[in-house]
């Protein structure tokens, strides 16, 4: 055989199986298309009949992969497990602790009054948001007409609005101004408009953008952004370093650039403008559902998102969407759920203020409510808690050998400020008995900061290692 014939034979040997498979697939596809009475396997796979001669077992409900955590712990066993750990000098002179069963049964209480909660306060904010708005609530960012060749970008308080399109594996999957710009450009082009002036409306929230109960250094040091109802990337600049001075104006600038790329000329620079509530809407994008926003906020301890959620709670309850209105609305809402809030003082939704005060019993009661059968819509508060040694703000915690029982068994919200450390969450002990706990320490020496966090991990891990069943 000549070289050309050899090459021809090789190509035929390679392509023949491919041609046969394609032919079979084509035939199968044709057969399926012709038989319109067959269920669509992509929609109803369980309704597709088995091939002739193949017998399949009937469908059954799968067995649970884990035994449900039930039962009540013995208070004496809980006290014995924690007593020496709560005396750890690294925690400082003011340590408050509460442990309860899932039904609120008191198992341990140390100290009285309140302490600085730091970011454990986010548990209250998340709970109030879910209770007032429901887990399916979304927040829209819109573009409306403001007259001939004028449009307004209107912030709806979407905490996760992004400057760029999300990646395929992003979770939650945020709305973005690139998509909004393309939709807006399509509407404008359809009406023959290719040149506009752009305004932006961030009037949904009221009061100061920065809490008077925060240190003056928070904004210039990039700890948190000014809280506004319109921003992208939570007020971070494109390089991600620090925070911008005016998040709404920065968001409008990003949107204007996206409009330009989509073929719409933007004349001048974006300017603040209050949109007419009756203005015609040109385009919108909506946030992920509140359940996902809550999980993200708790998992990552997102300060900006928590502050926006507090204002959304205020709006949902008819209060002013300000720091004062949001903090009061959150407390009122959780009080309505039966959570004890006597003596509580809160000035924000994130826990950044050192003037906040909460009792640990308030935190455990919020977690009890989130796990109760009476409040299924609050469940994202529990599913959003970081897992010890695995993810979120606990991904680099529980690293000591003494903490091994806590890894994977503890789910908790962290709280950290200078001199303050807290942990509040749920734990299942070695007998499968579930417990809820909160420990707050707010007189920690600066040099003991890391040791205090380790001491809190030891406390939670001791509950996980305990055989505390009654």
Secondary structure, 3 states (H helix, E strand, C coil): CCHHHHHHHHHHHHHHHHHHHHHHHHHHHHHHHHCCCCCCCCCCHHHCCCCCCCCCCCCCCCCCCCCCCCCCECHHHHHHHHHHHHCCHHHECCEEEEEECCCCCEEEEECCCCECCHHHHHHHHHHHHHHHHCCCCCCEEEEEECCCCEEEEECCCCCCCECCCCCCCCCCCCCEHHHHHHHHHHHHHHCCCCEEEEEEECCCCCCCCCCCCCCCHHHHCCCCCCCCCCCCHHHCCCCCCCCCCCHHHHHHHHHHHHHHHCCCEECCCCEECCCCCCCCEEEEEECCCHHHHHHHHHHHCCHHHHHHHHHHHHHHCCCCCCHHHHHHHHHHHHHHCCCCCCCCECCCCCCCCCCCEECHHHHHHHHHHHHCHHHHHHCHHHHCCEECCCCHHHCCCCCCHHHCCCCCCEEEEEEEECCEEEEEEEEECCCCCEEEEEEEECECCHHHHHHHHHHHHHHHHHHHHCCCEC
